[in-house]
Amino acid sequence: MSKKAGKVTITEQDVEPETEASGANSRDLPPPRAPRSSPFGSGGDGGGRRERGLVAGAGFFGRMTQFLRDVRAEMKRVSWPSPKEVKNTTIITLVAVIFFAVYLFFVDRIWAFLLLQLNHLLKWVTGV
């Protein structure tokens, strides 16, 4: 293996020959993948993505148009919940809100009672 200017190249000497003892056959292995030579998103495998800042129309309206196109494309990829899922999560949320509201109401009442009693006790002890 040789390394030149940040690139790694593999020669035939670096690769071990296949043997029958290893049990691996060239038909069993997937074909080797070539290293990525271009930045992510600029090749054919990027799924139409662009690098940030590279917009066709450099003006305000060109950027706005591209932004709206991107929003539309992303909205098509969203997996929207079904009405049944929305109903179930709404019910769960309402039950949780009601439970914690009642719980915090009673905790508040208990602390108010205890502090009031402590205040009366301190007045009785100090005689004020």
N, CA, C and O atoms as CSV, one atom per row, in Angstrom:
chain,resi,resn,atom,element,x,y,z
A,1,MET,N,N,0.856,-1.165,0.000
A,1,MET,CA,C,0.000,0.000,0.000
A,1,MET,C,C,0.900,1.226,0.000
A,1,MET,O,O,1.855,1.293,0.775
A,2,SER,N,N,0.614,2.177,-0.842
A,2,SER,CA,C,1.398,3.406,-0.893
A,2,SER,C,C,0.474,4.586,-0.649
A,2,SER,O,O,-0.713,4.557,-0.975
A,3,LYS,N,N,1.062,5.632,-0.061
A,3,LYS,CA,C,0.282,6.811,0.280
A,3,LYS,C,C,0.964,8.015,-0.351
A,3,LYS,O,O,2.111,8.324,-0.029
A,4,LYS,N,N,0.258,8.694,-1.251
A,4,LYS,CA,C,0.811,9.867,-1.921
A,4,LYS,C,C,-0.192,11.010,-1.805
A,4,LYS,O,O,-1.340,10.887,-2.232
A,5,ALA,N,N,0.241,12.090,-1.238
A,5,ALA,CA,C,-0.546,13.332,-1.154
A,5,ALA,C,C,-1.958,13.079,-0.653
A,5,ALA,O,O,-2.918,13.599,-1.222
A,6,GLY,N,N,-2.098,12.284,0.409
A,6,GLY,CA,C,-3.400,12.066,1.022
A,6,GLY,C,C,-4.235,10.998,0.357
A,6,GLY,O,O,-5.337,10.712,0.825
A,7,LYS,N,N,-3.746,10.388,-0.736
A,7,LYS,CA,C,-4.508,9.346,-1.410
A,7,LYS,C,C,-3.857,8.000,-1.128
A,7,LYS,O,O,-2.631,7.899,-1.087
A,8,VAL,N,N,-4.654,6.987,-0.937
A,8,VAL,CA,C,-4.159,5.655,-0.653
A,8,VAL,C,C,-4.422,4.787,-1.875
A,8,VAL,O,O,-5.541,4.731,-2.385
A,9,THR,N,N,-3.378,4.114,-2.335
A,9,THR,CA,C,-3.553,3.196,-3.454
A,9,THR,C,C,-3.176,1.805,-2.995
A,9,THR,O,O,-2.211,1.633,-2.250
A,10,ILE,N,N,-3.921,0.821,-3.427
A,10,ILE,CA,C,-3.683,-0.560,-3.048
A,10,ILE,C,C,-3.137,-1.284,-4.271
A,10,ILE,O,O,-3.715,-1.228,-5.356
A,11,THR,N,N,-2.030,-1.955,-4.077
A,11,THR,CA,C,-1.427,-2.708,-5.171
A,11,THR,C,C,-1.756,-4.183,-5.017
A,11,THR,O,O,-2.302,-4.600,-3.996
A,12,GLU,N,N,-1.421,-4.971,-6.032
A,12,GLU,CA,C,-1.690,-6.407,-5.993
A,12,GLU,C,C,-0.896,-7.089,-4.896
A,12,GLU,O,O,-1.314,-8.129,-4.387
A,13,GLN,N,N,0.242,-6.520,-4.524
A,13,GLN,CA,C,1.064,-7.112,-3.475
A,13,GLN,C,C,0.384,-7.000,-2.116
A,13,GLN,O,O,0.613,-7.831,-1.237
A,14,ASP,N,N,-0.448,-5.982,-1.938
A,14,ASP,CA,C,-1.125,-5.770,-0.662
A,14,ASP,C,C,-2.307,-6.706,-0.468
A,14,ASP,O,O,-2.723,-6.942,0.666
A,15,VAL,N,N,-2.848,-7.236,-1.538
A,15,VAL,CA,C,-4.037,-8.075,-1.457
A,15,VAL,C,C,-3.604,-9.528,-1.370
A,15,VAL,O,O,-2.801,-9.994,-2.178
A,16,GLU,N,N,-4.139,-10.243,-0.386
A,16,GLU,CA,C,-3.808,-11.653,-0.249
A,16,GLU,C,C,-4.570,-12.461,-1.291
A,16,GLU,O,O,-5.749,-12.205,-1.536
A,17,PRO,N,N,-3.908,-13.429,-1.902
A,17,PRO,CA,C,-4.624,-14.245,-2.875
A,17,PRO,C,C,-5.644,-15.129,-2.182
A,17,PRO,O,O,-5.447,-15.550,-1.042
A,18,GLU,N,N,-6.743,-15.406,-2.886
A,18,GLU,CA,C,-7.795,-16.238,-2.317
A,18,GLU,C,C,-7.359,-17.693,-2.351
A,18,GLU,O,O,-6.752,-18.161,-3.315
A,19,THR,N,N,-7.677,-18.381,-1.294
A,19,THR,CA,C,-7.353,-19.797,-1.227
A,19,THR,C,C,-8.620,-20.573,-0.979
A,19,THR,O,O,-9.613,-20.036,-0.490
A,20,GLU,N,N,-8.573,-21.830,-1.316
A,20,GLU,CA,C,-9.720,-22.700,-1.080
A,20,GLU,C,C,-9.928,-22.922,0.413
A,20,GLU,O,O,-11.048,-23.201,0.841
A,21,ALA,N,N,-8.865,-22.803,1.216
A,21,ALA,CA,C,-8.977,-23.039,2.652
A,21,ALA,C,C,-9.781,-21.933,3.329
A,21,ALA,O,O,-10.440,-22.177,4.339
A,22,SER,N,N,-9.733,-20.731,2.785
A,22,SER,CA,C,-10.459,-19.632,3.423
A,22,SER,C,C,-11.957,-19.766,3.221
A,22,SER,O,O,-12.735,-19.182,3.974
A,23,GLY,N,N,-12.371,-20.521,2.224
A,23,GLY,CA,C,-13.789,-20.729,1.995
A,23,GLY,C,C,-14.437,-19.600,1.230
A,23,GLY,O,O,-15.624,-19.679,0.911
A,24,ALA,N,N,-13.689,-18.544,0.926
A,24,ALA,CA,C,-14.258,-17.411,0.203
A,24,ALA,C,C,-14.042,-17.616,-1.279
A,24,ALA,O,O,-12.961,-18.014,-1.712
A,25,ASN,N,N,-15.037,-17.354,-2.025
A,25,ASN,CA,C,-14.985,-17.481,-3.462
A,25,ASN,C,C,-15.241,-16.106,-4.051
A,25,ASN,O,O,-15.965,-15.305,-3.458
A,26,SER,N,N,-14.666,-15.823,-5.194
A,26,SER,CA,C,-14.851,-14.501,-5.785
A,26,SER,C,C,-16.307,-14.250,-6.137
A,26,SER,O,O,-16.731,-13.098,-6.220
A,27,ARG,N,N,-17.078,-15.307,-6.345
A,27,ARG,CA,C,-18.498,-15.128,-6.642
A,27,ARG,C,C,-19.285,-14.785,-5.379
A,27,ARG,O,O,-20.369,-14.208,-5.469
A,28,ASP,N,N,-18.749,-15.137,-4.182
A,28,ASP,CA,C,-19.447,-14.881,-2.931
A,28,ASP,C,C,-19.284,-13.444,-2.447
A,28,ASP,O,O,-20.114,-12.949,-1.684
A,29,LEU,N,N,-18.237,-12.780,-2.879
A,29,LEU,CA,C,-17.948,-11.448,-2.370
A,29,LEU,C,C,-18.585,-10.389,-3.252
A,29,LEU,O,O,-18.662,-10.557,-4.469
A,30,PRO,N,N,-19.041,-9.299,-2.648
A,30,PRO,CA,C,-19.593,-8.214,-3.467
A,30,PRO,C,C,-18.461,-7.528,-4.212
A,30,PRO,O,O,-17.314,-7.582,-3.769
A,31,PRO,N,N,-18.757,-6.886,-5.332
A,31,PRO,CA,C,-17.699,-6.192,-6.074
A,31,PRO,C,C,-17.158,-5.044,-5.232
A,31,PRO,O,O,-17.904,-4.424,-4.474
A,32,PRO,N,N,-15.863,-4.755,-5.360
A,32,PRO,CA,C,-15.286,-3.663,-4.552
A,32,PRO,C,C,-15.845,-2.324,-4.993
A,32,PRO,O,O,-16.119,-2.100,-6.172
A,33,ARG,N,N,-16.008,-1.432,-4.012
A,33,ARG,CA,C,-16.532,-0.105,-4.303
A,33,ARG,C,C,-15.382,0.860,-4.500
A,33,ARG,O,O,-14.397,0.817,-3.763
A,34,ALA,N,N,-15.500,1.712,-5.469
A,34,ALA,CA,C,-14.482,2.728,-5.712
A,34,ALA,C,C,-14.623,3.816,-4.653
A,34,ALA,O,O,-15.738,4.118,-4.228
A,35,PRO,N,N,-13.526,4.403,-4.228
A,35,PRO,CA,C,-13.629,5.485,-3.240
A,35,PRO,C,C,-14.332,6.692,-3.847
A,35,PRO,O,O,-14.275,6.921,-5.056
A,36,ARG,N,N,-14.986,7.448,-2.996
A,36,ARG,CA,C,-15.720,8.630,-3.455
A,36,ARG,C,C,-14.713,9.682,-3.884
A,36,ARG,O,O,-13.858,10.091,-3.099
A,37,SER,N,N,-14.815,10.116,-5.126
A,37,SER,CA,C,-13.868,11.099,-5.638
A,37,SER,C,C,-14.436,12.514,-5.616
A,37,SER,O,O,-13.698,13.480,-5.810
A,38,SER,N,N,-15.731,12.643,-5.384
A,38,SER,CA,C,-16.335,13.968,-5.353
A,38,SER,C,C,-17.022,14.169,-4.016
A,38,SER,O,O,-17.357,13.194,-3.343
A,39,PRO,N,N,-17.239,15.419,-3.619
A,39,PRO,CA,C,-17.905,15.687,-2.340
A,39,PRO,C,C,-19.316,15.113,-2.326
A,39,PRO,O,O,-19.951,14.954,-3.368
A,40,PHE,N,N,-19.785,14.808,-1.131
A,40,PHE,CA,C,-21.128,14.258,-0.985
A,40,PHE,C,C,-22.142,15.231,-1.546
A,40,PHE,O,O,-22.082,16.432,-1.286
A,41,GLY,N,N,-23.074,14.699,-2.319
A,41,GLY,CA,C,-24.146,15.513,-2.856
A,41,GLY,C,C,-23.898,16.029,-4.250
A,41,GLY,O,O,-24.830,16.495,-4.905
A,42,SER,N,N,-22.652,15.959,-4.732
A,42,SER,CA,C,-22.400,16.491,-6.056
A,42,SER,C,C,-22.394,15.402,-7.118
A,42,SER,O,O,-22.396,15.704,-8.311
A,43,GLY,N,N,-22.385,14.144,-6.704
A,43,GLY,CA,C,-22.377,13.053,-7.660
A,43,GLY,C,C,-23.775,12.582,-7.977
A,43,GLY,O,O,-24.758,13.185,-7.547
A,44,GLY,N,N,-23.863,11.491,-8.739
A,44,GLY,CA,C,-25.153,10.945,-9.114
A,44,GLY,C,C,-25.850,10.249,-7.966
A,44,GLY,O,O,-27.056,10.014,-8.039
A,45,ASP,N,N,-25.128,9.910,-6.902
A,45,ASP,CA,C,-25.743,9.202,-5.781
A,45,ASP,C,C,-26.253,10.144,-4.706
A,45,ASP,O,O,-26.710,9.683,-3.660
A,46,GLY,N,N,-26.190,11.439,-4.928
A,46,GLY,CA,C,-26.579,12.404,-3.911
A,46,GLY,C,C,-28.064,12.617,-3.797
A,46,GLY,O,O,-28.504,13.322,-2.889
A,47,GLY,N,N,-28.857,12.041,-4.673
A,47,GLY,CA,C,-30.293,12.190,-4.581
A,47,GLY,C,C,-30.772,13.599,-4.886
A,47,GLY,O,O,-31.802,14.028,-4.366
A,48,GLY,N,N,-30.041,14.323,-5.721
A,48,GLY,CA,C,-30.478,15.664,-6.085
A,48,GLY,C,C,-30.120,16.717,-5.058
A,48,GLY,O,O,-30.617,17.840,-5.134
A,49,ARG,N,N,-29.286,16.389,-4.114
A,49,ARG,CA,C,-28.908,17.376,-3.107
A,49,ARG,C,C,-27.772,18.236,-3.620
A,49,ARG,O,O,-26.963,17.808,-4.444
A,50,ARG,N,N,-27.730,19.449,-3.118
A,50,ARG,CA,C,-26.668,20.371,-3.481
A,50,ARG,C,C,-25.929,20.764,-2.226
A,50,ARG,O,O,-26.445,20.649,-1.115
A,51,GLU,N,N,-24.712,21.230,-2.423
A,51,GLU,CA,C,-23.986,21.760,-1.288
A,51,GLU,C,C,-24.558,23.121,-0.950
A,51,GLU,O,O,-25.079,23.822,-1.817
A,52,ARG,N,N,-24.459,23.488,0.314
A,52,ARG,CA,C,-25.014,24.749,0.768
A,52,ARG,C,C,-24.312,25.909,0.074
A,52,ARG,O,O,-23.091,25.910,-0.081
A,53,GLY,N,N,-25.086,26.874,-0.332
A,53,GLY,CA,C,-24.534,28.065,-0.940
A,53,GLY,C,C,-24.442,27.996,-2.452
A,53,GLY,O,O,-24.162,29.012,-3.088
A,54,LEU,N,N,-24.664,26.844,-3.045
A,54,LEU,CA,C,-24.599,26.732,-4.488
A,54,LEU,C,C,-26.009,26.762,-5.051
A,54,LEU,O,O,-26.650,25.720,-5.191
A,55,VAL,N,N,-26.486,27.945,-5.371
A,55,VAL,CA,C,-27.838,28.122,-5.882
A,55,VAL,C,C,-27.732,28.683,-7.289
A,55,VAL,O,O,-26.886,29.532,-7.572
A,56,ALA,N,N,-28.600,28.198,-8.167
A,56,ALA,CA,C,-28.533,28.610,-9.570
A,56,ALA,C,C,-28.722,30.116,-9.705
A,56,ALA,O,O,-27.864,30.795,-10.270
A,57,GLY,N,N,-29.827,30.646,-9.197
A,57,GLY,CA,C,-30.083,32.084,-9.272
A,57,GLY,C,C,-29.508,32.740,-8.036
A,57,GLY,O,O,-30.004,32.515,-6.932
A,58,ALA,N,N,-28.479,33.540,-8.196
A,58,ALA,CA,C,-27.793,34.097,-7.041
A,58,ALA,C,C,-28.584,35.222,-6.389
A,58,ALA,O,O,-28.293,35.599,-5.254
A,59,GLY,N,N,-29.575,35.762,-7.080
A,59,GLY,CA,C,-30.339,36.868,-6.521
A,59,GLY,C,C,-31.348,36.408,-5.488
A,59,GLY,O,O,-31.513,35.214,-5.238
A,60,PHE,N,N,-32.017,37.381,-4.894
A,60,PHE,CA,C,-33.004,37.089,-3.851
A,60,PHE,C,C,-34.118,36.197,-4.372
A,60,PHE,O,O,-34.483,35.217,-3.723
A,61,PHE,N,N,-34.661,36.527,-5.539
A,61,PHE,CA,C,-35.785,35.749,-6.058
A,61,PHE,C,C,-35.357,34.353,-6.480
A,61,PHE,O,O,-36.129,33.404,-6.347
A,62,GLY,N,N,-34.150,34.216,-6.981
A,62,GLY,CA,C,-33.640,32.893,-7.333
A,62,GLY,C,C,-33.484,32.015,-6.107
A,62,GLY,O,O,-33.833,30.835,-6.131
A,63,ARG,N,N,-32.952,32.598,-5.022
A,63,ARG,CA,C,-32.800,31.841,-3.764
A,63,ARG,C,C,-34.153,31.492,-3.163
A,63,ARG,O,O,-34.347,30.394,-2.642
A,64,MET,N,N,-35.091,32.439,-3.240
A,64,MET,CA,C,-36.426,32.193,-2.697
A,64,MET,C,C,-37.125,31.093,-3.477
A,64,MET,O,O,-37.776,30.230,-2.887
A,65,THR,N,N,-36.998,31.114,-4.789
A,65,THR,CA,C,-37.603,30.071,-5.622
A,65,THR,C,C,-37.000,28.713,-5.295
A,65,THR,O,O,-37.718,27.722,-5.167
A,66,GLN,N,N,-35.674,28.673,-5.160
A,66,GLN,CA,C,-35.011,27.413,-4.834
A,66,GLN,C,C,-35.429,26.923,-3.446
A,66,GLN,O,O,-35.630,25.726,-3.237
A,67,PHE,N,N,-35.558,27.855,-2.503
A,67,PHE,CA,C,-35.994,27.479,-1.161
A,67,PHE,C,C,-37.382,26.857,-1.202
A,67,PHE,O,O,-37.620,25.831,-0.565
A,68,LEU,N,N,-38.299,27.466,-1.944
A,68,LEU,CA,C,-39.656,26.929,-2.030
A,68,LEU,C,C,-39.676,25.566,-2.726
A,68,LEU,O,O,-40.461,24.693,-2.356
A,69,ARG,N,N,-38.825,25.385,-3.722
A,69,ARG,CA,C,-38.717,24.066,-4.361
A,69,ARG,C,C,-38.218,23.023,-3.369
A,69,ARG,O,O,-38.725,21.903,-3.318
A,70,ASP,N,N,-37.215,23.409,-2.581
A,70,ASP,CA,C,-36.675,22.487,-1.582
A,70,ASP,C,C,-37.722,22.139,-0.523
A,70,ASP,O,O,-37.832,20.989,-0.099
A,71,VAL,N,N,-38.488,23.145,-0.102
A,71,VAL,CA,C,-39.552,22.897,0.877
A,71,VAL,C,C,-40.570,21.926,0.308
A,71,VAL,O,O,-40.994,20.994,0.992
A,72,ARG,N,N,-40.959,22.137,-0.925
A,72,ARG,CA,C,-41.941,21.252,-1.559
A,72,ARG,C,C,-41.403,19.826,-1.661
A,72,ARG,O,O,-42.134,18.869,-1.407
A,73,ALA,N,N,-40.132,19.680,-2.030
A,73,ALA,CA,C,-39.531,18.348,-2.136
A,73,ALA,C,C,-39.476,17.668,-0.772
A,73,ALA,O,O,-39.739,16.470,-0.667
A,74,GLU,N,N,-39.136,18.422,0.275
A,74,GLU,CA,C,-39.074,17.829,1.616
A,74,GLU,C,C,-40.463,17.455,2.124
A,74,GLU,O,O,-40.620,16.441,2.804
A,75,MET,N,N,-41.466,18.260,1.803
A,75,MET,CA,C,-42.822,17.960,2.254
A,75,MET,C,C,-43.350,16.683,1.608
A,75,MET,O,O,-44.195,15.998,2.184
A,76,LYS,N,N,-42.858,16.362,0.419
A,76,LYS,CA,C,-43.267,15.107,-0.220
A,76,LYS,C,C,-42.662,13.903,0.489
A,76,LYS,O,O,-43.203,12.800,0.415
A,77,ARG,N,N,-41.533,14.111,1.182
A,77,ARG,CA,C,-40.864,13.011,1.884
A,77,ARG,C,C,-41.392,12.782,3.291
A,77,ARG,O,O,-41.052,11.782,3.924
A,78,VAL,N,N,-42.217,13.694,3.788
A,78,VAL,CA,C,-42.719,13.592,5.162
A,78,VAL,C,C,-43.679,12.418,5.271
A,78,VAL,O,O,-44.522,12.211,4.397
A,79,SER,N,N,-43.550,11.659,6.338
A,79,SER,CA,C,-44.521,10.592,6.590
A,79,SER,C,C,-45.550,11.143,7.581
A,79,SER,O,O,-45.262,11.304,8.768
A,80,TRP,N,N,-46.724,11.423,7.085
A,80,TRP,CA,C,-47.769,12.031,7.891
A,80,TRP,C,C,-48.471,10.960,8.712
A,80,TRP,O,O,-48.687,9.852,8.221
A,81,PRO,N,N,-48.832,11.273,9.964
A,81,PRO,CA,C,-49.547,10.281,10.785
A,81,PRO,C,C,-50.982,10.113,10.297
A,81,PRO,O,O,-51.565,11.008,9.686
A,82,SER,N,N,-51.523,8.946,10.585
A,82,SER,CA,C,-52.909,8.689,10.214
A,82,SER,C,C,-53.825,9.409,11.214
A,82,SER,O,O,-53.381,9.773,12.303
A,83,PRO,N,N,-55.092,9.616,10.855
A,83,PRO,CA,C,-56.019,10.254,11.797
A,83,PRO,C,C,-56.127,9.489,13.120
A,83,PRO,O,O,-56.280,10.100,14.177
A,84,LYS,N,N,-56.049,8.162,13.065
A,84,LYS,CA,C,-56.124,7.353,14.293
A,84,LYS,C,C,-54.919,7.637,15.196
A,84,LYS,O,O,-55.072,7.750,16.412
A,85,GLU,N,N,-53.724,7.752,14.610
A,85,GLU,CA,C,-52.532,8.055,15.403
A,85,GLU,C,C,-52.615,9.442,16.023
A,85,GLU,O,O,-52.220,9.635,17.173
A,86,VAL,N,N,-53.126,10.406,15.268
A,86,VAL,CA,C,-53.276,11.767,15.794
A,86,VAL,C,C,-54.257,11.771,16.960
A,86,VAL,O,O,-54.011,12.414,17.981
A,87,LYS,N,N,-55.369,11.053,16.810
A,87,LYS,CA,C,-56.377,10.976,17.870
A,87,LYS,C,C,-55.787,10.346,19.131
A,87,LYS,O,O,-55.984,10.856,20.234
A,88,ASN,N,N,-55.061,9.232,18.966
A,88,ASN,CA,C,-54.484,8.542,20.128
A,88,ASN,C,C,-53.455,9.402,20.852
A,88,ASN,O,O,-53.476,9.482,22.080
A,89,THR,N,N,-52.559,10.044,20.115
A,89,THR,CA,C,-51.545,10.875,20.773
A,89,THR,C,C,-52.166,12.112,21.411
A,89,THR,O,O,-51.672,12.590,22.433
A,90,THR,N,N,-53.244,12.639,20.824
A,90,THR,CA,C,-53.925,13.780,21.428
A,90,THR,C,C,-54.559,13.381,22.751
A,90,THR,O,O,-54.470,14.121,23.731
A,91,ILE,N,N,-55.194,12.222,22.787
A,91,ILE,CA,C,-55.815,11.739,24.033
A,91,ILE,C,C,-54.754,11.519,25.097
A,91,ILE,O,O,-54.940,11.905,26.251
A,92,ILE,N,N,-53.634,10.897,24.715
A,92,ILE,CA,C,-52.554,10.656,25.678
A,92,ILE,C,C,-52.030,11.978,26.222
A,92,ILE,O,O,-51.777,12.096,27.421
A,93,THR,N,N,-51.866,12.965,25.364
A,93,THR,CA,C,-51.371,14.272,25.796
A,93,THR,C,C,-52.346,14.938,26.750
A,93,THR,O,O,-51.931,15.478,27.776
A,94,LEU,N,N,-53.641,14.910,26.431
A,94,LEU,CA,C,-54.636,15.530,27.312
A,94,LEU,C,C,-54.697,14.844,28.672
A,94,LEU,O,O,-54.798,15.516,29.698
A,95,VAL,N,N,-54.638,13.522,28.690
A,95,VAL,CA,C,-54.655,12.789,29.958
A,95,VAL,C,C,-53.433,13.165,30.789
A,95,VAL,O,O,-53.550,13.386,31.994
A,96,ALA,N,N,-52.247,13.242,30.150
A,96,ALA,CA,C,-51.034,13.595,30.876
A,96,ALA,C,C,-51.114,15.014,31.431
A,96,ALA,O,O,-50.698,15.256,32.564
A,97,VAL,N,N,-51.644,15.955,30.648
A,97,VAL,CA,C,-51.762,17.343,31.103
A,97,VAL,C,C,-52.716,17.438,32.291
A,97,VAL,O,O,-52.422,18.120,33.273
A,98,ILE,N,N,-53.854,16.759,32.204
A,98,ILE,CA,C,-54.821,16.782,33.306
A,98,ILE,C,C,-54.228,16.147,34.558
A,98,ILE,O,O,-54.384,16.677,35.658
A,99,PHE,N,N,-53.548,15.014,34.396
A,99,PHE,CA,C,-52.941,14.337,35.546
A,99,PHE,C,C,-51.938,15.251,36.244
A,99,PHE,O,O,-51.987,15.410,37.463
A,100,PHE,N,N,-51.028,15.852,35.474
A,100,PHE,CA,C,-50.010,16.695,36.104
A,100,PHE,C,C,-50.608,17.979,36.666
A,100,PHE,O,O,-50.102,18.497,37.661
A,101,ALA,N,N,-51.666,18.506,36.061
A,101,ALA,CA,C,-52.319,19.693,36.614
A,101,ALA,C,C,-52.922,19.381,37.976
A,101,ALA,O,O,-52.760,20.156,38.919
A,102,VAL,N,N,-53.616,18.252,38.086
A,102,VAL,CA,C,-54.211,17.854,39.372
A,102,VAL,C,C,-53.119,17.568,40.393
A,102,VAL,O,O,-53.219,17.987,41.546
A,103,TYR,N,N,-52.070,16.851,39.969
A,103,TYR,CA,C,-50.968,16.515,40.868
A,103,TYR,C,C,-50.304,17.781,41.411
A,103,TYR,O,O,-50.090,17.900,42.617
A,104,LEU,N,N,-49.978,18.725,40.526
A,104,LEU,CA,C,-49.321,19.949,40.976
A,104,LEU,C,C,-50.252,20.825,41.810
A,104,LEU,O,O,-49.786,21.551,42.688
A,105,PHE,N,N,-51.562,20.772,41.551
A,105,PHE,CA,C,-52.511,21.509,42.380
A,105,PHE,C,C,-52.452,20.998,43.820
A,105,PHE,O,O,-52.379,21.786,44.762
A,106,PHE,N,N,-52.482,19.676,43.982
A,106,PHE,CA,C,-52.450,19.113,45.341
A,106,PHE,C,C,-51.103,19.330,46.017
A,106,PHE,O,O,-51.055,19.582,47.220
A,107,VAL,N,N,-50.024,19.237,45.278
A,107,VAL,CA,C,-48.702,19.517,45.873
A,107,VAL,C,C,-48.646,20.964,46.333
A,107,VAL,O,O,-48.130,21.251,47.413
A,108,ASP,N,N,-49.169,21.878,45.527
A,108,ASP,CA,C,-49.184,23.282,45.898
A,108,ASP,C,C,-50.025,23.515,47.154
A,108,ASP,O,O,-49.611,24.257,48.045
A,109,ARG,N,N,-51.198,22.889,47.231
A,109,ARG,CA,C,-52.065,23.040,48.405
A,109,ARG,C,C,-51.391,22.490,49.657
A,109,ARG,O,O,-51.501,23.083,50.731
A,110,ILE,N,N,-50.693,21.356,49.527
A,110,ILE,CA,C,-50.017,20.757,50.690
A,110,ILE,C,C,-48.897,21.684,51.181
A,110,ILE,O,O,-48.779,21.935,52.380
A,111,TRP,N,N,-48.074,22.191,50.247
A,111,TRP,CA,C,-46.998,23.094,50.653
A,111,TRP,C,C,-47.549,24.390,51.259
A,111,TRP,O,O,-46.988,24.906,52.226
A,112,ALA,N,N,-48.632,24.914,50.705
A,112,ALA,CA,C,-49.240,26.129,51.264
A,112,ALA,C,C,-49.725,25.867,52.687
A,112,ALA,O,O,-49.520,26.696,53.574
A,113,PHE,N,N,-50.367,24.720,52.912
A,113,PHE,CA,C,-50.843,24.371,54.253
A,113,PHE,C,C,-49.670,24.238,55.223
A,113,PHE,O,O,-49.712,24.771,56.332
A,114,LEU,N,N,-48.620,23.523,54.801
A,114,LEU,CA,C,-47.467,23.321,55.689
A,114,LEU,C,C,-46.774,24.638,56.018
A,114,LEU,O,O,-46.386,24.856,57.165
A,115,LEU,N,N,-46.615,25.506,55.049
A,115,LEU,CA,C,-45.966,26.790,55.318
A,115,LEU,C,C,-46.826,27.678,56.205
A,115,LEU,O,O,-46.299,28.412,57.041
A,116,LEU,N,N,-48.143,27.619,56.032
A,116,LEU,CA,C,-49.039,28.387,56.901
A,116,LEU,C,C,-48.948,27.891,58.345
A,116,LEU,O,O,-48.916,28.688,59.283
A,117,GLN,N,N,-48.907,26.588,58.512
A,117,GLN,CA,C,-48.786,26.030,59.851
A,117,GLN,C,C,-47.432,26.374,60.471
A,117,GLN,O,O,-47.351,26.654,61.667
A,118,LEU,N,N,-46.369,26.353,59.664
A,118,LEU,CA,C,-45.045,26.726,60.155
A,118,LEU,C,C,-45.034,28.192,60.581
A,118,LEU,O,O,-44.411,28.543,61.582
A,119,ASN,N,N,-45.717,29.040,59.829
A,119,ASN,CA,C,-45.810,30.456,60.181
A,119,ASN,C,C,-46.533,30.630,61.516
A,119,ASN,O,O,-46.096,31.412,62.361
A,120,HIS,N,N,-47.638,29.904,61.711
A,120,HIS,CA,C,-48.373,29.987,62.987
A,120,HIS,C,C,-47.502,29.473,64.126
A,120,HIS,O,O,-47.527,30.049,65.214
A,121,LEU,N,N,-46.735,28.409,63.911
A,121,LEU,CA,C,-45.871,27.850,64.944
A,121,LEU,C,C,-44.783,28.846,65.326
A,121,LEU,O,O,-44.486,29.018,66.508
A,122,LEU,N,N,-44.189,29.500,64.337
A,122,LEU,CA,C,-43.142,30.487,64.635
A,122,LEU,C,C,-43.707,31.690,65.393
A,122,LEU,O,O,-43.041,32.229,66.277
A,123,LYS,N,N,-44.918,32.113,65.059
A,123,LYS,CA,C,-45.540,33.225,65.798
A,123,LYS,C,C,-45.816,32.826,67.241
A,123,LYS,O,O,-45.638,33.630,68.157
A,124,TRP,N,N,-46.246,31.594,67.442
A,124,TRP,CA,C,-46.547,31.127,68.801
A,124,TRP,C,C,-45.279,31.006,69.631
A,124,TRP,O,O,-45.267,31.349,70.813
A,125,VAL,N,N,-44.174,30.499,68.985
A,125,VAL,CA,C,-42.919,30.321,69.708
A,125,VAL,C,C,-42.288,31.657,70.038
A,125,VAL,O,O,-41.800,31.835,71.154
A,126,THR,N,N,-42.277,32.596,69.119
A,126,THR,CA,C,-41.632,33.892,69.348
A,126,THR,C,C,-42.540,34.849,70.086
A,126,THR,O,O,-42.048,35.819,70.663
A,127,GLY,N,N,-43.835,34.624,70.096
A,127,GLY,CA,C,-44.753,35.499,70.805
A,127,GLY,C,C,-45.021,36.801,70.084
A,127,GLY,O,O,-45.481,37.758,70.707
A,128,VAL,N,N,-44.757,36.870,68.823
A,128,VAL,CA,C,-44.978,38.107,68.072
A,128,VAL,C,C,-46.381,38.189,67.584
A,128,VAL,O,O,-46.751,39.164,66.930
